[in-house]
C-alpha cells in the first residue's frame, strides 16, 4: 500500500516528501510514537510539510526503517 502512495505523490508534495525521507534516513527517531502509551513500540509518525504523514516501523537493531503508510492531506 505505501509503495503505491509513494510512487504517485501530488506534485505540490514532492519536495517535502523527499525531505521527510532524508530525515528518516538520517534520524528516524525524530518521528513521534504512534501510541504515546508505548513510546518504544517501534511505530512512529512523521509529518511532512502541510502535505501528509508517514507512518513507519523503526527496527533500530537492524538499522532499518519500513514505511507502512503515507497519508496525503487534501491539497485541493
C-alpha positions as CSV (number, residue, x, y, z in Angstrom):
1,X,0.0,0.0,0.0
2,X,2.7,2.5,0.9
3,X,4.6,1.8,-2.3
4,X,1.7,2.9,-4.4
5,X,1.2,6.0,-2.3
6,X,4.9,6.9,-2.7
7,X,5.0,6.3,-6.4
8,X,2.2,8.8,-7.2
9,X,2.7,11.8,-4.9
10,X,0.8,15.0,-5.6
11,X,3.2,17.4,-7.4
12,X,2.8,20.0,-4.6
13,X,4.1,17.5,-2.0
14,X,7.1,16.0,-3.9
15,X,9.8,18.3,-2.3
16,X,8.5,17.9,1.3
17,X,8.1,14.1,0.9
18,X,11.7,13.9,-0.3
19,X,12.9,16.0,2.7
20,X,10.9,13.6,5.0
21,X,12.7,10.6,3.5
22,X,16.0,12.3,4.2
23,X,15.0,12.7,7.8
24,X,14.0,9.0,8.0
25,X,17.4,8.1,6.6
26,X,19.5,10.3,8.9
27,X,17.5,10.5,12.2
28,X,14.5,8.1,12.1
29,X,14.0,8.6,15.8
30,X,12.8,12.2,15.1
31,X,9.2,10.9,14.5
32,X,6.5,10.8,17.1
33,X,5.5,7.4,18.6
34,X,2.2,6.3,17.1
35,X,1.0,5.3,20.5
36,X,2.0,7.6,23.3
37,X,1.3,4.9,25.9
38,X,4.0,2.8,24.2
39,X,6.7,5.2,23.1
40,X,9.3,2.5,22.4
41,X,7.0,0.3,20.4
42,X,8.8,1.0,17.2
43,X,5.9,2.5,15.2
44,X,6.3,6.2,14.5
45,X,4.7,9.0,12.5
46,X,6.4,11.9,10.8
47,X,4.5,14.8,9.2
48,X,5.9,16.3,6.0
49,X,5.1,19.9,5.5
50,X,1.4,20.5,5.3
51,X,1.0,17.7,2.8
52,X,0.8,14.5,4.8
53,X,2.0,12.0,7.3
54,X,4.3,9.0,7.1
55,X,3.7,6.1,9.4
56,X,6.7,3.8,9.7
57,X,8.3,0.9,11.7
58,X,11.8,1.6,13.1
59,X,13.9,-1.5,13.6
60,X,16.9,0.2,15.1
61,X,18.7,-3.1,15.9
62,X,18.6,-3.8,12.1
63,X,19.3,-0.2,11.1
64,X,16.1,-0.4,9.1
65,X,13.0,1.8,8.5
66,X,9.9,0.3,6.9
67,X,7.3,2.8,5.6
68,X,3.9,1.4,6.4
69,X,1.6,4.1,5.2
70,X,1.7,7.5,3.6
71,X,-1.4,9.6,4.3
72,X,-1.9,12.6,2.0
73,X,-3.9,15.7,3.0
74,X,-6.4,17.1,0.6
75,X,-4.2,19.5,-1.4
76,X,-7.2,20.8,-3.5
